């Protein structure tokens, strides 16, 4: 089965516009693969602000390599924490503790 790359990217873009953080992350990976680092970093920052952990890890690596400024990384970290905090609730905590 052949994979239609244009169609794959099209659907990733629509999912990212719809607020899917994994799609944002995948678009960031695609842009990084094509050496468009500015666009990749923007996608990773948006995904991190939506609470996506892998995007935050990529930004940390990019910050260490000098591709992302410390201020941009700090802002993404604050946004990530705010998104994670927004998903916390007593009901989720109880469900998670019962699951373990």
N, C-alpha and C positions, 0 to 999 in steps of 0.2 A: 504494500500500500504506500503510495507516494504521499508525502506531506506537502501541502500547499503553504509555503512560508508566508506569502502575502495574506492569505486568509487567516492564518494563525495569528499574525501580528494585528490584523484588523480586529479579530475577536478579543485579543488581549487589550487593545486600546479601548474598545467599548466596555469591557469589564472594568478597566481601570477608571474610566470616566464614571462608571456606576458606583465606584467606591471600593472595589475589591483590592485589598492591600497585596495579595499574592500576585495579582495581575500587574500591579505597579512594579513589584519586585522583579517579575519576569521581564517587563519592558526595560527596566534598568539594566538587567543582565544582557539583554539584546543590544541595547545602546552601547554598553561597555565592550561587548564583543566586536561591535562595529567601530570602536575607538572614538565614540562621541561621548566623552567623559562628562562634559557639562550637562548634557541631557540625562545621562545615566544617574548622576548625582542628584538631580532634581527628582527623578522617579524614586530613588532610594529614600530621600528626605520625606517625600509625601507618604510613602509606605510606612516609614518609621513613625511619622506623625499619626498614622492610623493604628499604631500599635504592633506593627510587624517586627518581630525580633530579629530575623535574618537580615533585614535591611539595616537595622541598627548595627549589627555586627560588621556588615560590609562597610558602612560609614566609618566605623572605628578603624578598620584596616586602611581605608582611604585617607583618614585623618593622619594615621601614623606615617603613611607614605607621602603626605603633603598635598594630596589632591583635594582635600576638604579642610577648610579653616577650622580652628578650634571653636570659634564663635558659632559657625554653622553647625558643627557637631553638637555643641552644647544646646543650641536651640532645638535640634532634632531629638536630643536626649530628653529635654523638658517636654516636648510634644509627645514623645513616646510614653513617658511616664504619665502624662495627663490622660492619654487614651487608655492606658492600662487601668488607671485609677477610676476612670469613668465606667469601666466594665465590672468593677467590684460591687458586690451587693451581699447582704447577709444570706439571701437565698442561694447565690452561687457558692459562697463559702461553705454553707451547710451541705449542698449537693456534692461539692468536691470532697469534703471530709468524709461523707458517707461512701463515696466511690472508692476511697482508699481503704 
